[in-house]
Amino acid sequence: MSSPAEPPVIAAAGGIVWRPADDGGTEIAVVHRARYDDWSLPKGKLDRGEHALGAAHREVVEETGLDVVAGRRGLTTRYAVDGAAKRVDYWLMRCVGGSFVANDEVDELRWLPADEAAGLCSHDHDRQVMADAARADVPREVDLLLVRHGRAGHRHEFEGPDELRPLDAKGRRQAQRLAAALPLFGPTTVAAAGRVRCRQTVAPLAASLAVETLEWPEFGEQEFSSDPERALTAVHRLLAGPGVTVVCSQGAAIPSLLQALGVHGHGVPGLLPPAAKGSTWALGGRPGALVADYYRDFDPDPDAPS
């Protein structure tokens, strides 16, 4: 006899919106929801077919009116709402403009130091999220988006030189999803290894940002194998800023670069970190105090048939 199906989890996402304070500290935005008469963080349910990062950004903008740039992942909270399980994924988001206007969801917003913001919040799970956001051992923002090119068919099926092998239909869809998601991190520079499939992967993104795609050959597989220090030096330079840079590289280079920075698969030393086609590593800080968030794909259902 089959067991009853598990009830679906309510998927939601939100942001810990912060800004530098005049005293050199940090302030966090806390919102009052008139419907529930509580103080909380801006968040909301995912729309159908929406990735959690996009939902988090949309909800923050809708509820606060602020312009924000996504940074590192925050905590994920899980709790019950009317007997149903709810999951909320959070991102830290720096305020870069805009102003609050009361709306149907939120009637008041306060900027407060982290400890005061946590004290005002009505729910324990929000206080846990804020405690993580207040950590001083890892940065809040990212500096480098390291992308593996999208799917490009099989090498043996392409008759020309491998460096000319283009994206296939799935790879082009992956490129479009990257173009929709990566601007949320506020990138200003786009670069790619000297392969057609690498340039094609970030071409829609570069077009949306109205920037040129730079060619950085040191991030190609063969070039990296010949001189790994050149690419690693470039990565350290990019992590030091300024600005956020997108670099499209290849599957034999990315895991080794990450290991050199102290990033390992599932946190296990010696285990190569993943680098699926169309994936992104969002990196910030420096070795020893490094943000390394992995996005396998910005498809809300990456296991669905292509």
Helices and strands as residue ranges (DSSP letters): E 10-20, E 26-33, E 38-40, E 43-45, H 52-64, E 66-81, E 84-98, E 108-113, H 114-120, H 124-133, E 144-148, G 155-157, G 162-164, H 169-181, G 182-185, E 187-192, H 196-209, E 213-215, G 217-219, H 221-226, H 228-239, E 244-249, H 254-260, G 265-267, E 280-286, E 289-295
